[in-house]
Amino acid sequence: MQTVTRKDFYWMIPSALILGAILSAVQGGHWFISWLSFSFLFLLSFLILTASTVWANGGKQLTWIVTLAFLLRFIGGVATFLILPINGYDDVDDQSGFVYTDARRRDTQAWELATSDRPIFNAFQQKYAYDQYGGLLAFSAFIYRYLSPDAHRILLLVVISALMGALGIPFLWKSMSLQWNEKIASASTWIFALYPESILLGGSAMREPYLLAFSAFALWGFTAWQINHDKKSLIWLAVGIMGMILVSPVVALITIVILGGWIYFTSAHNRISWGMIAIVALVFSLGLFFLSSSLERGNLTGGSPFVVINNFIRESLKWNVYQMEEDSGWVQKLFNEMPEWLHIPFVAVYGVLQPVLPAILIAPTTPIWKVIGILRSIGWYMLLPVLIMSWVAVTNIPEEKKRKFIIWLNLIVWSWIFFTALRGGADQWDNPRYRVILFLWQAILAGHVLVWWRETKSAWFLRVVGMEVIFVLVFAQWYANRYLKIGVEISFAQMVVLIVALWGLIVSLGIWLDTKKRSKLRV
């Protein structure tokens, strides 16, 4: 097997030293310490990414994907850090160079912990509530304490986030090539690398880049064990699951559910050994304990883990529906005009559409936020019709076991999309961010759909895209009239009726054309 060679260090070391010097000029503190710290992280990143890319055996294409993924996340993180204080809003997040409030709060506490005489493990105490689970806070404090003791260098964590955001790509490629084929591997990894929401998170000190990398580790460990019967690969599965438990136990639980279904639907006669059931149950129980514990930050007197989690979900959903109504006058108006039983479905549908592309195209904001908002929205609106078509593409999978697993994966992914829509409601930040937590699996589904469409040229894919274009155009006109008084004034209900009517026209016309085409083929 190929490994990193001496020639690789000829570009790694100079690149790391140059980039380290550039970032040292941007950040404060002692220049030499800063240069050493940044150069070390860059060299480590280059070494890890190069080794994993060579190991995945994806050739030049994979090399380009990984390189582009890392650069986009790193450059995007540095650019937002430098531009937001100049062109952002006059609030503490923007003036500190942070896109996400959670990242700023966690970073502040990580620096406070790093510069104190308290042990790093204090990050898991209830005092540090800004990191609900404690794992990322502990890691951030560790980096600050031992690589940046003299100054608060925020960009150190940006470099690591960019590394983690790109690191999952070779593991995803390797897994998809082994489980399916290189076409699906290529499509899935390109989507995984270029999705704007993932790029933005990969340039921020957030949990999601770590969770995506850990998910890819677990995927490879499971795939290699299932297909090659390589027990050593289970180490990667364990590393992935334990990493998720430390950063966000809920993702570990969902991953176990996905993999458990994978075992069930692809095993002979849908049978699972008692040993495997015991292992899954043990890991699931461990993740459940960590999740309930983190929700109460060590206070388990409120009941069993199931009671704690159930109470948290119920109250958070109620709170987000209430918050959505309170924050928007037109939502209050709509809620008053519709039956109460429609409130939850409305929040779910509106949440799925977040971030709403017509809104960011019309709503006034600063240039940097306009660019960020448009890229995020376009990314989701390009992915959404692909995920919708995954229900159709699955019928093209010839092997029954793999087809059943993709159906299972569809159910999990779409259940999570609707759950995050309810959990995040109209919030255009938390909602899409929660959705990205399972983006690895979304990319796998999307990769299948794109390969299926290239092979079948299904007209329904373009019809679904056309339905989305209609939604964007009509909704954009409604926003333009609301904000700029441009175009025809129609009520929200009239807009919905118009969109649904045009959708019905596309579906009816599509069915008629398909029926006509089949009739010609019979003749």
Contacts in CASP RR format, 6 or more apart in sequence:
PFRMAT RR
TARGET T0000
AUTHOR 0000-0000-0000
METHOD contacts of the structure
MODEL  1
MQTVTRKDFYWMIPSALILGAILSAVQGGHWFISWLSFSFLFLLSFLILT
ASTVWANGGKQLTWIVTLAFLLRFIGGVATFLILPINGYDDVDDQSGFVY
TDARRRDTQAWELATSDRPIFNAFQQKYAYDQYGGLLAFSAFIYRYLSPD
AHRILLLVVISALMGALGIPFLWKSMSLQWNEKIASASTWIFALYPESIL
LGGSAMREPYLLAFSAFALWGFTAWQINHDKKSLIWLAVGIMGMILVSPV
VALITIVILGGWIYFTSAHNRISWGMIAIVALVFSLGLFFLSSSLERGNL
TGGSPFVVINNFIRESLKWNVYQMEEDSGWVQKLFNEMPEWLHIPFVAVY
GVLQPVLPAILIAPTTPIWKVIGILRSIGWYMLLPVLIMSWVAVTNIPEE
KKRKFIIWLNLIVWSWIFFTALRGGADQWDNPRYRVILFLWQAILAGHVL
VWWRETKSAWFLRVVGMEVIFVLVFAQWYANRYLKIGVEISFAQMVVLIV
ALWGLIVSLGIWLDTKKRSKLRV
1 55 0 8 1.000
2 54 0 8 1.000
2 55 0 8 1.000
2 57 0 8 1.000
3 51 0 8 1.000
3 54 0 8 1.000
3 55 0 8 1.000
4 47 0 8 1.000
4 50 0 8 1.000
4 51 0 8 1.000
4 54 0 8 1.000
8 50 0 8 1.000
12 43 0 8 1.000
12 46 0 8 1.000
12 47 0 8 1.000
12 50 0 8 1.000
13 43 0 8 1.000
15 42 0 8 1.000
15 46 0 8 1.000
16 39 0 8 1.000
16 40 0 8 1.000
16 42 0 8 1.000
16 43 0 8 1.000
16 46 0 8 1.000
17 35 0 8 1.000
17 39 0 8 1.000
19 38 0 8 1.000
19 39 0 8 1.000
19 42 0 8 1.000
20 34 0 8 1.000
20 35 0 8 1.000
20 38 0 8 1.000
20 39 0 8 1.000
20 42 0 8 1.000
21 35 0 8 1.000
21 38 0 8 1.000
21 39 0 8 1.000
23 34 0 8 1.000
23 38 0 8 1.000
23 78 0 8 1.000
23 155 0 8 1.000
23 159 0 8 1.000
24 31 0 8 1.000
24 34 0 8 1.000
24 35 0 8 1.000
24 38 0 8 1.000
25 31 0 8 1.000
26 78 0 8 1.000
26 82 0 8 1.000
26 155 0 8 1.000
27 34 0 8 1.000
27 38 0 8 1.000
27 151 0 8 1.000
27 153 0 8 1.000
27 154 0 8 1.000
27 155 0 8 1.000
28 34 0 8 1.000
28 151 0 8 1.000
28 153 0 8 1.000
29 150 0 8 1.000
29 151 0 8 1.000
29 153 0 8 1.000
30 150 0 8 1.000
30 151 0 8 1.000
33 148 0 8 1.000
33 149 0 8 1.000
33 150 0 8 1.000
33 151 0 8 1.000
34 148 0 8 1.000
34 151 0 8 1.000
34 153 0 8 1.000
37 147 0 8 1.000
37 148 0 8 1.000
37 153 0 8 1.000
37 156 0 8 1.000
38 153 0 8 1.000
38 155 0 8 1.000
38 156 0 8 1.000
38 159 0 8 1.000
40 147 0 8 1.000
41 147 0 8 1.000
41 156 0 8 1.000
41 159 0 8 1.000
41 160 0 8 1.000
41 163 0 8 1.000
42 159 0 8 1.000
44 163 0 8 1.000
45 70 0 8 1.000
45 159 0 8 1.000
45 160 0 8 1.000
45 162 0 8 1.000
45 163 0 8 1.000
48 163 0 8 1.000
48 167 0 8 1.000
49 66 0 8 1.000
49 67 0 8 1.000
49 70 0 8 1.000
49 163 0 8 1.000
49 166 0 8 1.000
49 167 0 8 1.000
49 170 0 8 1.000
52 66 0 8 1.000
52 167 0 8 1.000
52 168 0 8 1.000
52 170 0 8 1.000
52 171 0 8 1.000
53 62 0 8 1.000
53 63 0 8 1.000
53 66 0 8 1.000
53 170 0 8 1.000
55 170 0 8 1.000
55 174 0 8 1.000
56 62 0 8 1.000
56 170 0 8 1.000
56 171 0 8 1.000
56 173 0 8 1.000
56 174 0 8 1.000
56 177 0 8 1.000
57 174 0 8 1.000
57 177 0 8 1.000
58 170 0 8 1.000
58 173 0 8 1.000
58 177 0 8 1.000
58 182 0 8 1.000
61 186 0 8 1.000
62 169 0 8 1.000
62 170 0 8 1.000
62 173 0 8 1.000
62 189 0 8 1.000
65 169 0 8 1.000
65 173 0 8 1.000
65 189 0 8 1.000
65 190 0 8 1.000
65 193 0 8 1.000
66 166 0 8 1.000
66 169 0 8 1.000
66 170 0 8 1.000
66 193 0 8 1.000
68 193 0 8 1.000
68 194 0 8 1.000
69 165 0 8 1.000
69 166 0 8 1.000
69 169 0 8 1.000
69 192 0 8 1.000
69 193 0 8 1.000
69 194 0 8 1.000
69 199 0 8 1.000
70 162 0 8 1.000
70 163 0 8 1.000
70 165 0 8 1.000
70 166 0 8 1.000
72 193 0 8 1.000
72 194 0 8 1.000
72 199 0 8 1.000
73 161 0 8 1.000
73 162 0 8 1.000
73 165 0 8 1.000
73 166 0 8 1.000
73 199 0 8 1.000
73 202 0 8 1.000
73 203 0 8 1.000
73 209 0 8 1.000
74 158 0 8 1.000
74 159 0 8 1.000
74 162 0 8 1.000
74 203 0 8 1.000
76 199 0 8 1.000
76 200 0 8 1.000
76 203 0 8 1.000
77 158 0 8 1.000
77 161 0 8 1.000
77 162 0 8 1.000
77 202 0 8 1.000
77 203 0 8 1.000
77 204 0 8 1.000
78 155 0 8 1.000
78 158 0 8 1.000
80 97 0 8 1.000
80 99 0 8 1.000
80 200 0 8 1.000
80 203 0 8 1.000
80 204 0 8 1.000
80 368 0 8 1.000
80 372 0 8 1.000
81 97 0 8 1.000
81 98 0 8 1.000
81 154 0 8 1.000
81 155 0 8 1.000
81 158 0 8 1.000
82 97 0 8 1.000
83 368 0 8 1.000
84 93 0 8 1.000
84 94 0 8 1.000
84 95 0 8 1.000
84 97 0 8 1.000
84 98 0 8 1.000
84 99 0 8 1.000
84 368 0 8 1.000
85 94 0 8 1.000
85 95 0 8 1.000
85 96 0 8 1.000
85 97 0 8 1.000
87 366 0 8 1.000
87 367 0 8 1.000
87 368 0 8 1.000
88 94 0 8 1.000
88 366 0 8 1.000
88 368 0 8 1.000
88 369 0 8 1.000
89 366 0 8 1.000
89 369 0 8 1.000
92 104 0 8 1.000
93 99 0 8 1.000
93 100 0 8 1.000
93 101 0 8 1.000
93 104 0 8 1.000
96 104 0 8 1.000
97 104 0 8 1.000
97 154 0 8 1.000
98 104 0 8 1.000
98 107 0 8 1.000
98 204 0 8 1.000
99 200 0 8 1.000
99 204 0 8 1.000
99 372 0 8 1.000
100 204 0 8 1.000
100 206 0 8 1.000
100 429 0 8 1.000
100 433 0 8 1.000
102 130 0 8 1.000
102 206 0 8 1.000
103 204 0 8 1.000
103 205 0 8 1.000
103 206 0 8 1.000
105 130 0 8 1.000
106 130 0 8 1.000
106 131 0 8 1.000
106 136 0 8 1.000
106 137 0 8 1.000
106 140 0 8 1.000
106 205 0 8 1.000
107 140 0 8 1.000
107 154 0 8 1.000
107 157 0 8 1.000
107 205 0 8 1.000
108 130 0 8 1.000
109 128 0 8 1.000
109 130 0 8 1.000
109 131 0 8 1.000
109 137 0 8 1.000
110 123 0 8 1.000
110 137 0 8 1.000
110 140 0 8 1.000
110 141 0 8 1.000
110 144 0 8 1.000
111 141 0 8 1.000
111 144 0 8 1.000
111 152 0 8 1.000
113 120 0 8 1.000
113 122 0 8 1.000
113 123 0 8 1.000
113 128 0 8 1.000
113 137 0 8 1.000
113 141 0 8 1.000
114 140 0 8 1.000
114 141 0 8 1.000
114 142 0 8 1.000
114 143 0 8 1.000
114 144 0 8 1.000
114 145 0 8 1.000
114 148 0 8 1.000
114 149 0 8 1.000
115 144 0 8 1.000
115 145 0 8 1.000
115 149 0 8 1.000
120 138 0 8 1.000
120 141 0 8 1.000
120 142 0 8 1.000
120 145 0 8 1.000
121 138 0 8 1.000
122 128 0 8 1.000
123 131 0 8 1.000
123 134 0 8 1.000
123 135 0 8 1.000
123 137 0 8 1.000
123 138 0 8 1.000
123 141 0 8 1.000
124 134 0 8 1.000
124 135 0 8 1.000
124 138 0 8 1.000
125 297 0 8 1.000
126 297 0 8 1.000
126 298 0 8 1.000
126 299 0 8 1.000
128 134 0 8 1.000
128 137 0 8 1.000
129 297 0 8 1.000
130 137 0 8 1.000
131 137 0 8 1.000
132 294 0 8 1.000
132 295 0 8 1.000
132 297 0 8 1.000
133 207 0 8 1.000
133 246 0 8 1.000
133 247 0 8 1.000
133 248 0 8 1.000
133 249 0 8 1.000
133 290 0 8 1.000
133 294 0 8 1.000
134 246 0 8 1.000
134 294 0 8 1.000
135 246 0 8 1.000
135 247 0 8 1.000
136 205 0 8 1.000
136 207 0 8 1.000
136 210 0 8 1.000
136 247 0 8 1.000
140 157 0 8 1.000
140 205 0 8 1.000
143 156 0 8 1.000
143 157 0 8 1.000
143 160 0 8 1.000
144 152 0 8 1.000
144 153 0 8 1.000
144 156 0 8 1.000
147 156 0 8 1.000
148 156 0 8 1.000
154 205 0 8 1.000
157 205 0 8 1.000
158 203 0 8 1.000
158 204 0 8 1.000
158 205 0 8 1.000
161 201 0 8 1.000
161 202 0 8 1.000
161 203 0 8 1.000
161 204 0 8 1.000
161 205 0 8 1.000
161 206 0 8 1.000
161 209 0 8 1.000
161 210 0 8 1.000
162 202 0 8 1.000
162 203 0 8 1.000
162 209 0 8 1.000
164 202 0 8 1.000
164 209 0 8 1.000
164 210 0 8 1.000
164 212 0 8 1.000
164 213 0 8 1.000
165 198 0 8 1.000
165 202 0 8 1.000
165 209 0 8 1.000
165 212 0 8 1.000
165 213 0 8 1.000
166 193 0 8 1.000
167 213 0 8 1.000
167 216 0 8 1.000
168 192 0 8 1.000
168 212 0 8 1.000
168 213 0 8 1.000
168 215 0 8 1.000
168 216 0 8 1.000
168 217 0 8 1.000
168 440 0 8 1.000
169 189 0 8 1.000
169 192 0 8 1.000
169 193 0 8 1.000
169 216 0 8 1.000
171 213 0 8 1.000
171 216 0 8 1.000
171 217 0 8 1.000
171 219 0 8 1.000
171 220 0 8 1.000
171 236 0 8 1.000
172 185 0 8 1.000
172 188 0 8 1.000
172 189 0 8 1.000
172 192 0 8 1.000
172 216 0 8 1.000
172 219 0 8 1.000
172 220 0 8 1.000
172 440 0 8 1.000
172 443 0 8 1.000
172 444 0 8 1.000
173 185 0 8 1.000
173 186 0 8 1.000
173 188 0 8 1.000
173 189 0 8 1.000
174 185 0 8 1.000
174 220 0 8 1.000
175 185 0 8 1.000
175 216 0 8 1.000
175 219 0 8 1.000
175 220 0 8 1.000
175 221 0 8 1.000
175 223 0 8 1.000
175 224 0 8 1.000
176 184 0 8 1.000
176 185 0 8 1.000
176 188 0 8 1.000
176 189 0 8 1.000
176 444 0 8 1.000
177 185 0 8 1.000
178 223 0 8 1.000
178 224 0 8 1.000
178 227 0 8 1.000
178 228 0 8 1.000
179 223 0 8 1.000
179 227 0 8 1.000
180 402 0 8 1.000
180 448 0 8 1.000
183 451 0 8 1.000
184 444 0 8 1.000
184 447 0 8 1.000
184 448 0 8 1.000
184 451 0 8 1.000
187 446 0 8 1.000
187 447 0 8 1.000
187 448 0 8 1.000
187 450 0 8 1.000
187 451 0 8 1.000
188 443 0 8 1.000
188 444 0 8 1.000
188 446 0 8 1.000
188 447 0 8 1.000
188 448 0 8 1.000
189 443 0 8 1.000
191 383 0 8 1.000
191 443 0 8 1.000
191 446 0 8 1.000
191 447 0 8 1.000
191 450 0 8 1.000
192 198 0 8 1.000
192 212 0 8 1.000
192 439 0 8 1.000
192 440 0 8 1.000
192 443 0 8 1.000
195 379 0 8 1.000
195 383 0 8 1.000
195 436 0 8 1.000
195 439 0 8 1.000
195 443 0 8 1.000
196 375 0 8 1.000
196 376 0 8 1.000
196 378 0 8 1.000
196 379 0 8 1.000
197 376 0 8 1.000
197 379 0 8 1.000
197 380 0 8 1.000
197 432 0 8 1.000
197 433 0 8 1.000
197 435 0 8 1.000
197 436 0 8 1.000
197 439 0 8 1.000
198 208 0 8 1.000
198 209 0 8 1.000
198 212 0 8 1.000
198 436 0 8 1.000
198 439 0 8 1.000
200 372 0 8 1.000
200 375 0 8 1.000
200 376 0 8 1.000
201 208 0 8 1.000
201 209 0 8 1.000
201 433 0 8 1.000
201 436 0 8 1.000
202 208 0 8 1.000
202 209 0 8 1.000
203 209 0 8 1.000
206 433 0 8 1.000
207 247 0 8 1.000
207 248 0 8 1.000
208 433 0 8 1.000
208 436 0 8 1.000
208 437 0 8 1.000
208 439 0 8 1.000
210 243 0 8 1.000
210 247 0 8 1.000
211 244 0 8 1.000
211 247 0 8 1.000
211 248 0 8 1.000
211 251 0 8 1.000
211 437 0 8 1.000
212 436 0 8 1.000
212 439 0 8 1.000
212 440 0 8 1.000
214 239 0 8 1.000
214 240 0 8 1.000
214 241 0 8 1.000
214 243 0 8 1.000
214 244 0 8 1.000
214 247 0 8 1.000
214 251 0 8 1.000
215 240 0 8 1.000
215 244 0 8 1.000
215 251 0 8 1.000
215 255 0 8 1.000
215 438 0 8 1.000
215 440 0 8 1.000
215 441 0 8 1.000
216 440 0 8 1.000
217 236 0 8 1.000
217 237 0 8 1.000
217 239 0 8 1.000
217 240 0 8 1.000
218 236 0 8 1.000
218 237 0 8 1.000
218 239 0 8 1.000
218 240 0 8 1.000
218 241 0 8 1.000
218 244 0 8 1.000
218 255 0 8 1.000
218 259 0 8 1.000
219 440 0 8 1.000
220 233 0 8 1.000
220 236 0 8 1.000
221 233 0 8 1.000
221 234 0 8 1.000
221 235 0 8 1.000
221 236 0 8 1.000
221 237 0 8 1.000
222 233 0 8 1.000
222 237 0 8 1.000
222 259 0 8 1.000
222 262 0 8 1.000
223 233 0 8 1.000
224 230 0 8 1.000
224 233 0 8 1.000
224 236 0 8 1.000
225 231 0 8 1.000
225 233 0 8 1.000
225 234 0 8 1.000
225 237 0 8 1.000
226 262 0 8 1.000
226 263 0 8 1.000
226 266 0 8 1.000
241 252 0 8 1.000
241 255 0 8 1.000
241 256 0 8 1.000
241 283 0 8 1.000
243 252 0 8 1.000
244 251 0 8 1.000
244 252 0 8 1.000
244 255 0 8 1.000
245 252 0 8 1.000
245 286 0 8 1.000
245 287 0 8 1.000
245 290 0 8 1.000
248 437 0 8 1.000
249 287 0 8 1.000
249 288 0 8 1.000
249 290 0 8 1.000
249 291 0 8 1.000
249 294 0 8 1.000
250 291 0 8 1.000
251 437 0 8 1.000
251 438 0 8 1.000
252 283 0 8 1.000
252 287 0 8 1.000
252 290 0 8 1.000
253 284 0 8 1.000
253 287 0 8 1.000
253 288 0 8 1.000
253 291 0 8 1.000
254 412 0 8 1.000
254 416 0 8 1.000
254 438 0 8 1.000
256 280 0 8 1.000
256 283 0 8 1.000
256 284 0 8 1.000
257 412 0 8 1.000
258 408 0 8 1.000
258 409 0 8 1.000
258 412 0 8 1.000
258 441 0 8 1.000
259 280 0 8 1.000
260 272 0 8 1.000
260 280 0 8 1.000
261 405 0 8 1.000
261 408 0 8 1.000
262 405 0 8 1.000
262 408 0 8 1.000
262 409 0 8 1.000
263 272 0 8 1.000
263 276 0 8 1.000
264 270 0 8 1.000
264 272 0 8 1.000
265 401 0 8 1.000
265 404 0 8 1.000
265 405 0 8 1.000
265 408 0 8 1.000
266 401 0 8 1.000
266 402 0 8 1.000
266 404 0 8 1.000
266 405 0 8 1.000
288 305 0 8 1.000
288 306 0 8 1.000
288 309 0 8 1.000
289 305 0 8 1.000
291 305 0 8 1.000
291 309 0 8 1.000
292 300 0 8 1.000
292 304 0 8 1.000
292 305 0 8 1.000
292 306 0 8 1.000
292 308 0 8 1.000
292 309 0 8 1.000
293 300 0 8 1.000
293 305 0 8 1.000
295 308 0 8 1.000
295 309 0 8 1.000
295 312 0 8 1.000
296 302 0 8 1.000
296 308 0 8 1.000
300 308 0 8 1.000
302 308 0 8 1.000
313 423 0 8 1.000
316 423 0 8 1.000
317 422 0 8 1.000
317 423 0 8 1.000
320 347 0 8 1.000
320 422 0 8 1.000
320 423 0 8 1.000
320 424 0 8 1.000
320 425 0 8 1.000
320 427 0 8 1.000
321 343 0 8 1.000
321 344 0 8 1.000
321 347 0 8 1.000
321 422 0 8 1.000
321 425 0 8 1.000
323 425 0 8 1.000
323 427 0 8 1.000
324 331 0 8 1.000
324 347 0 8 1.000
324 350 0 8 1.000
324 425 0 8 1.000
324 426 0 8 1.000
324 427 0 8 1.000
325 331 0 8 1.000
325 332 0 8 1.000
325 335 0 8 1.000
326 332 0 8 1.000
327 426 0 8 1.000
328 426 0 8 1.000
330 492 0 8 1.000
331 426 0 8 1.000
334 346 0 8 1.000
334 492 0 8 1.000
335 343 0 8 1.000
335 346 0 8 1.000
337 493 0 8 1.000
338 346 0 8 1.000
344 422 0 8 1.000
347 421 0 8 1.000
347 422 0 8 1.000
347 425 0 8 1.000
347 426 0 8 1.000
348 418 0 8 1.000
348 421 0 8 1.000
348 422 0 8 1.000
349 421 0 8 1.000
350 356 0 8 1.000
350 421 0 8 1.000
350 425 0 8 1.000
350 426 0 8 1.000
351 420 0 8 1.000
351 421 0 8 1.000
351 422 0 8 1.000
351 424 0 8 1.000
351 425 0 8 1.000
351 426 0 8 1.000
351 431 0 8 1.000
352 384 0 8 1.000
352 417 0 8 1.000
352 418 0 8 1.000
352 421 0 8 1.000
354 380 0 8 1.000
354 421 0 8 1.000
354 425 0 8 1.000
354 426 0 8 1.000
354 427 0 8 1.000
354 428 0 8 1.000
354 431 0 8 1.000
354 432 0 8 1.000
355 373 0 8 1.000
355 376 0 8 1.000
355 377 0 8 1.000
355 380 0 8 1.000
355 428 0 8 1.000
355 432 0 8 1.000
356 377 0 8 1.000
356 428 0 8 1.000
356 475 0 8 1.000
357 374 0 8 1.000
357 377 0 8 1.000
357 378 0 8 1.000
357 380 0 8 1.000
357 381 0 8 1.000
357 472 0 8 1.000
357 476 0 8 1.000
358 472 0 8 1.000
358 475 0 8 1.000
358 476 0 8 1.000
358 478 0 8 1.000
358 479 0 8 1.000
359 428 0 8 1.000
359 479 0 8 1.000
360 370 0 8 1.000
360 373 0 8 1.000
360 374 0 8 1.000
360 376 0 8 1.000
360 377 0 8 1.000
361 374 0 8 1.000
361 377 0 8 1.000
361 476 0 8 1.000
361 479 0 8 1.000
362 476 0 8 1.000
362 479 0 8 1.000
362 480 0 8 1.000
362 482 0 8 1.000
362 483 0 8 1.000
362 484 0 8 1.000
363 479 0 8 1.000
363 483 0 8 1.000
364 483 0 8 1.000
376 432 0 8 1.000
380 432 0 8 1.000
381 468 0 8 1.000
381 472 0 8 1.000
383 442 0 8 1.000
383 446 0 8 1.000
384 468 0 8 1.000
385 461 0 8 1.000
385 464 0 8 1.000
385 465 0 8 1.000
385 467 0 8 1.000
385 468 0 8 1.000
386 445 0 8 1.000
386 446 0 8 1.000
386 447 0 8 1.000
386 449 0 8 1.000
386 450 0 8 1.000
387 413 0 8 1.000
387 414 0 8 1.000
387 417 0 8 1.000
387 442 0 8 1.000
387 445 0 8 1.000
387 446 0 8 1.000
387 449 0 8 1.000
388 464 0 8 1.000
389 449 0 8 1.000
389 453 0 8 1.000
389 458 0 8 1.000
389 460 0 8 1.000
389 461 0 8 1.000
389 464 0 8 1.000
390 406 0 8 1.000
390 410 0 8 1.000
390 445 0 8 1.000
390 446 0 8 1.000
390 448 0 8 1.000
390 449 0 8 1.000
391 410 0 8 1.000
392 458 0 8 1.000
392 460 0 8 1.000
393 448 0 8 1.000
393 449 0 8 1.000
393 452 0 8 1.000
393 453 0 8 1.000
394 403 0 8 1.000
394 406 0 8 1.000
394 407 0 8 1.000
394 410 0 8 1.000
394 448 0 8 1.000
395 403 0 8 1.000
396 452 0 8 1.000
396 455 0 8 1.000
396 456 0 8 1.000
397 403 0 8 1.000
397 406 0 8 1.000
397 448 0 8 1.000
406 445 0 8 1.000
406 448 0 8 1.000
409 441 0 8 1.000
409 444 0 8 1.000
409 445 0 8 1.000
410 445 0 8 1.000
412 438 0 8 1.000
412 441 0 8 1.000
413 438 0 8 1.000
413 441 0 8 1.000
413 442 0 8 1.000
413 445 0 8 1.000
416 435 0 8 1.000
416 437 0 8 1.000
416 438 0 8 1.000
417 435 0 8 1.000
420 431 0 8 1.000
420 434 0 8 1.000
420 435 0 8 1.000
420 437 0 8 1.000
421 431 0 8 1.000
423 430 0 8 1.000
423 431 0 8 1.000
423 434 0 8 1.000
424 430 0 8 1.000
424 431 0 8 1.000
424 434 0 8 1.000
425 431 0 8 1.000
449 461 0 8 1.000
452 458 0 8 1.000
453 461 0 8 1.000
459 510 0 8 1.000
459 513 0 8 1.000
459 514 0 8 1.000
460 510 0 8 1.000
463 506 0 8 1.000
463 507 0 8 1.000
463 510 0 8 1.000
466 506 0 8 1.000
467 502 0 8 1.000
467 503 0 8 1.000
467 506 0 8 1.000
470 499 0 8 1.000
470 502 0 8 1.000
470 503 0 8 1.000
470 506 0 8 1.000
471 499 0 8 1.000
474 495 0 8 1.000
474 498 0 8 1.000
474 499 0 8 1.000
474 502 0 8 1.000
475 495 0 8 1.000
475 499 0 8 1.000
477 487 0 8 1.000
477 488 0 8 1.000
478 490 0 8 1.000
478 492 0 8 1.000
478 495 0 8 1.000
480 486 0 8 1.000
480 487 0 8 1.000
481 487 0 8 1.000
481 488 0 8 1.000
481 489 0 8 1.000
481 490 0 8 1.000
490 498 0 8 1.000
END
